[in-house]
Amino acid sequence: MPPAQKKTNRGRPRRSDKDLLEGILWVLRTGAQWDRLPKGEYPPKSTCFARFQEWNDRGVFPHVLTRLYELLEDQGLLDLREAFIDGTFSAAKKGVLRSARRRKGKAPRSW
């Protein structure tokens, strides 16, 4: 992880990157909201979110993923022949069918 942006002698000591990364990964893995971060098991939600924003603004995550890819490839643990991207989705239709009968107040007028 990159070094901290600012070094000050005021306030609480900076939390370890490892602890905060574990909290951030928990939120990303579970899809939970930041306020659902288990207390006592991870650093406070505000600290995790602030570090997530800092790292996101500094472009840390693409760098980490690139480095992880390089390490796995060097060790022969990555086989891209089995990789694929799935872009499948289905649209959700709102409302009722156009052929359904409308209420009198909502029906198109002929005048």
VOKOLTOR-156637 format. One record per residue: residue number from 1; x, y, z of N, C-alpha, C in turn; residue in three letters. Coordinates in nm, 3 decimals. Layout:
residues N
    i      n.x      n.y      n.z     ca.x     ca.y     ca.z      c.x      c.y      c.z   aa
  NUM        X        Y        Z        X        Y        Z        X        Y        Z  ala
...
END
This chain:
residues 111
    i      n.x      n.y      n.z     ca.x     ca.y     ca.z      c.x      c.y      c.z   aa
    1    0.084   -0.118    0.000    0.000    0.000    0.000    0.088    0.124    0.000  met
    2    0.038    0.231   -0.057    0.118    0.353   -0.063    0.129    0.418    0.075  pro
    3    0.230    0.500    0.094    0.242    0.571    0.221    0.129    0.672    0.237  pro
    4    0.106    0.714    0.360    0.000    0.810    0.389    0.027    0.942    0.319  ala
    5   -0.079    1.013    0.284   -0.065    1.142    0.216   -0.006    1.247    0.309  gln
    6   -0.061    1.258    0.429   -0.017    1.361    0.522    0.035    1.295    0.649  lys
    7    0.138    1.354    0.704    0.188    1.308    0.833    0.175    1.423    0.931  lys
    8    0.093    1.402    1.031    0.074    1.504    1.133    0.103    1.443    1.269  thr
    9    0.132    1.527    1.363    0.156    1.480    1.500    0.033    1.499    1.586  asn
   10   -0.078    1.538    1.525   -0.202    1.559    1.599   -0.297    1.443    1.578  arg
   11   -0.387    1.427    1.673   -0.492    1.326    1.660   -0.445    1.187    1.694  gly
   12   -0.529    1.093    1.663   -0.499    0.953    1.691   -0.398    0.900    1.591  arg
   13   -0.325    0.797    1.630   -0.231    0.736    1.534   -0.308    0.675    1.417  pro
   14   -0.247    0.674    1.302   -0.309    0.618    1.181   -0.325    0.468    1.196  arg
   15   -0.445    0.417    1.161   -0.473    0.273    1.169   -0.392    0.201    1.064  arg
   16   -0.364    0.074    1.089   -0.283   -0.003    0.996   -0.361   -0.028    0.866  ser
   17   -0.288   -0.024    0.755   -0.350   -0.048    0.625   -0.411   -0.187    0.618  asp
   18   -0.348   -0.285    0.680   -0.397   -0.422    0.675   -0.536   -0.433    0.739  lys
   19   -0.552   -0.374    0.857   -0.682   -0.380    0.925   -0.790   -0.312    0.842  asp
   20   -0.757   -0.196    0.786   -0.855   -0.123    0.707   -0.887   -0.195    0.577  leu
   21   -0.787   -0.255    0.515   -0.812   -0.331    0.392   -0.906   -0.448    0.419  leu
   22   -0.889   -0.514    0.533   -0.979   -0.624    0.568   -1.122   -0.575    0.584  glu
   23   -1.140   -0.458    0.647   -1.275   -0.402    0.661   -1.334   -0.364    0.527  gly
   24   -1.254   -0.303    0.441   -1.300   -0.264    0.308   -1.339   -0.387    0.226  ile
   25   -1.255   -0.489    0.231   -1.285   -0.612    0.156   -1.409   -0.681    0.208  leu
   26   -1.435   -0.672    0.340   -1.556   -0.732    0.396   -1.679   -0.664    0.335  trp
   27   -1.678   -0.531    0.328   -1.791   -0.458    0.271   -1.807   -0.493    0.123  val
   28   -1.698   -0.496    0.048   -1.706   -0.526   -0.094   -1.749   -0.670   -0.120  leu
   29   -1.703   -0.763   -0.036   -1.736   -0.904   -0.055   -1.882   -0.932   -0.021  arg
   30   -1.933   -0.871    0.088   -2.069   -0.900    0.132   -2.173   -0.814    0.063  thr
   31   -2.130   -0.697    0.012   -2.226   -0.605   -0.048   -2.305   -0.529    0.056  gly
   32   -2.263   -0.538    0.182   -2.333   -0.470    0.290   -2.301   -0.321    0.289  ala
   33   -2.380   -0.245    0.361   -2.353   -0.103    0.378   -2.242   -0.085    0.480  gln
   34   -2.178    0.031    0.475   -2.065    0.057    0.564   -2.105    0.048    0.712  trp
   35   -2.227    0.088    0.744   -2.267    0.085    0.885   -2.297   -0.056    0.936  asp
   36   -2.293   -0.154    0.850   -2.311   -0.294    0.891   -2.178   -0.364    0.919  arg
   37   -2.068   -0.293    0.908   -1.936   -0.347    0.937   -1.933   -0.395    1.082  leu
   38   -1.901   -0.523    1.108   -1.904   -0.575    1.245   -1.811   -0.497    1.339  pro
   39   -1.871   -0.445    1.445   -1.793   -0.367    1.542   -1.704   -0.460    1.622  lys
   40   -1.585   -0.416    1.651   -1.491   -0.496    1.728   -1.406   -0.587    1.642  gly
   41   -1.461   -0.631    1.531   -1.388   -0.720    1.441   -1.305   -0.641    1.339  glu
   42   -1.356   -0.523    1.303   -1.291   -0.436    1.204   -1.284   -0.295    1.261  tyr
   43   -1.201   -0.209    1.201   -1.196   -0.069    1.244   -1.332   -0.001    1.222  pro
   44   -1.352    0.118    1.277   -1.480    0.188    1.260   -1.514    0.212    1.113  pro
   45   -1.645    0.215    1.085   -1.692    0.231    0.947   -1.642    0.360    0.885  lys
   46   -1.638    0.469    0.964   -1.595    0.597    0.908   -1.448    0.594    0.868  ser
   47   -1.367    0.523    0.947   -1.225    0.512    0.915   -1.205    0.427    0.790  thr
   48   -1.276    0.316    0.782   -1.266    0.230    0.663   -1.312    0.304    0.538  cys
   49   -1.422    0.376    0.548   -1.474    0.447    0.432   -1.379    0.559    0.389  phe
   50   -1.325    0.631    0.487   -1.232    0.740    0.455   -1.108    0.687    0.383  ala
   51   -1.054    0.573    0.431   -0.935    0.517    0.367   -0.971    0.461    0.230  arg
   52   -1.090    0.402    0.217   -1.135    0.354    0.087   -1.141    0.470   -0.013  phe
   53   -1.198    0.583    0.029   -1.206    0.700   -0.059   -1.067    0.753   -0.093  gln
   54   -0.978    0.757    0.006   -0.842    0.805   -0.018   -0.772    0.717   -0.122  glu
   55   -0.779    0.586   -0.103   -0.714    0.493   -0.195   -0.780    0.498   -0.333  trp
   56   -0.910    0.512   -0.336   -0.981    0.520   -0.464   -0.938    0.646   -0.541  asn
   57   -0.930    0.760   -0.471   -0.888    0.885   -0.535   -0.744    0.878   -0.585  asp
   58   -0.660    0.803   -0.517   -0.519    0.794   -0.554   -0.492    0.683   -0.656  arg
   59   -0.594    0.606   -0.694   -0.578    0.501   -0.795   -0.504    0.379   -0.744  gly
   60   -0.520    0.348   -0.616   -0.448    0.236   -0.555   -0.503    0.102   -0.603  val
   61   -0.633    0.089   -0.616   -0.692   -0.042   -0.646   -0.653   -0.096   -0.784  phe
   62   -0.653   -0.016   -0.891   -0.604   -0.069   -1.019   -0.457   -0.113   -1.011  pro
   63   -0.377   -0.038   -0.936   -0.235   -0.075   -0.919   -0.222   -0.208   -0.845  his
   64   -0.302   -0.227   -0.740   -0.297   -0.351   -0.662   -0.341   -0.469   -0.748  val
   65   -0.447   -0.452   -0.826   -0.495   -0.561   -0.912   -0.394   -0.596   -1.020  leu
   66   -0.328   -0.495   -1.075   -0.224   -0.520   -1.176   -0.109   -0.598   -1.115  thr
   67   -0.067   -0.557   -0.997    0.045   -0.626   -0.929    0.006   -0.769   -0.892  arg
   68   -0.117   -0.789   -0.846   -0.164   -0.924   -0.813   -0.165   -1.011   -0.938  leu
   69   -0.212   -0.957   -1.050   -0.212   -1.030   -1.175   -0.070   -1.072   -1.214  tyr
   70    0.025   -0.979   -1.202    0.164   -1.009   -1.238    0.222   -1.119   -1.149  glu
   71    0.195   -1.113   -1.019    0.246   -1.215   -0.927    0.188   -1.353   -0.958  leu
   72    0.058   -1.358   -0.981   -0.006   -1.486   -1.012    0.043   -1.543   -1.144  leu
   73    0.063   -1.457   -1.241    0.112   -1.502   -1.371    0.256   -1.554   -1.360  glu
   74    0.341   -1.483   -1.285    0.480   -1.526   -1.266    0.488   -1.661   -1.196  asp
   75    0.395   -1.689   -1.106    0.395   -1.815   -1.032    0.323   -1.927   -1.106  gln
   76    0.267   -1.895   -1.221    0.196   -1.996   -1.299    0.061   -2.034   -1.241  gly
   77    0.004   -1.946   -1.159   -0.123   -1.976   -1.095   -0.243   -1.914   -1.167  leu
   78   -0.216   -1.849   -1.280   -0.322   -1.783   -1.354   -0.332   -1.844   -1.492  leu
   79   -0.450   -1.893   -1.526   -0.473   -1.953   -1.656   -0.585   -1.876   -1.726  asp
   80   -0.548   -1.788   -1.818   -0.646   -1.703   -1.884   -0.727   -1.777   -1.991  leu
   81   -0.692   -1.901   -2.020   -0.772   -1.977   -2.117   -0.911   -2.005   -2.062  arg
   82   -0.926   -2.000   -1.930   -1.055   -2.029   -1.867   -1.126   -1.903   -1.821  glu
   83   -1.075   -1.786   -1.854   -1.136   -1.661   -1.811   -1.238   -1.613   -1.913  ala
   84   -1.344   -1.553   -1.864   -1.445   -1.495   -1.953   -1.517   -1.385   -1.878  phe
   85   -1.581   -1.301   -1.955   -1.662   -1.193   -1.899   -1.805   -1.218   -1.941  ile
   86   -1.894   -1.213   -1.847   -2.034   -1.235   -1.875   -2.108   -1.102   -1.869  asp
   87   -2.161   -1.059   -1.979   -2.233   -0.933   -1.984   -2.383   -0.954   -1.998  gly
   88   -2.433   -1.066   -1.951   -2.574   -1.097   -1.964   -2.655   -1.018   -1.863  thr
   89   -2.766   -0.965   -1.909   -2.860   -0.898   -1.820   -2.998   -0.908   -1.880  phe
   90   -3.096   -0.886   -1.798   -3.232   -0.884   -1.849   -3.298   -0.756   -1.801  ser
   91   -3.372   -0.693   -1.889   -3.438   -0.567   -1.856   -3.563   -0.594   -1.774  ala
   92   -3.587   -0.512   -1.677   -3.709   -0.522   -1.597   -3.812   -0.427   -1.656  ala
   93   -3.926   -0.480   -1.690   -4.032   -0.399   -1.749   -4.115   -0.335   -1.639  lys
   94   -4.145   -0.207   -1.655   -4.228   -0.138   -1.558   -4.372   -0.135   -1.607  lys
   95   -4.464   -0.137   -1.515   -4.604   -0.119   -1.549   -4.668   -0.241   -1.611  gly
   96   -4.780   -0.219   -1.675   -4.857   -0.326   -1.737   -4.838   -0.323   -1.888  val
   97   -4.889   -0.423   -1.953   -4.881   -0.430   -2.099   -4.958   -0.314   -2.161  leu
   98   -4.913   -0.268   -2.277   -4.981   -0.157   -2.345   -5.122   -0.197   -2.387  arg
   99   -5.145   -0.324   -2.409   -5.276   -0.368   -2.453   -5.375   -0.379   -2.337  ser
  100   -5.327   -0.365   -2.214   -5.417   -0.375   -2.100   -5.512   -0.255   -2.098  ala
  101   -5.630   -0.277   -2.050   -5.731   -0.172   -2.048   -5.697   -0.070   -1.939  arg
  102   -5.698    0.057   -1.976   -5.667    0.163   -1.881   -5.792    0.206   -1.806  arg
  103   -5.768    0.267   -1.691   -5.880    0.324   -1.618   -5.938    0.440   -1.698  arg
  104   -6.062    0.475   -1.671   -6.130    0.577   -1.749   -6.056    0.710   -1.744  lys
  105   -6.003    0.748   -1.629   -5.934    0.876   -1.617   -5.799    0.878   -1.688  gly
  106   -5.738    0.762   -1.710   -5.607    0.755   -1.772   -5.613    0.718   -1.921  lys
  107   -5.730    0.686   -1.970   -5.745    0.643   -2.110   -5.721    0.760   -2.204  ala
  108   -5.662    0.734   -2.321   -5.639    0.844   -2.417   -5.772    0.903   -2.464  pro
  109   -5.771    1.032   -2.485   -5.894    1.101   -2.528   -5.893    1.114   -2.680  arg
  110   -6.012    1.114   -2.736   -6.023    1.125   -2.881   -6.044    1.269   -2.926  ser
  111   -6.046    1.364   -2.840   -6.067    1.504   -2.881   -5.948    1.589   -2.868  trp
END
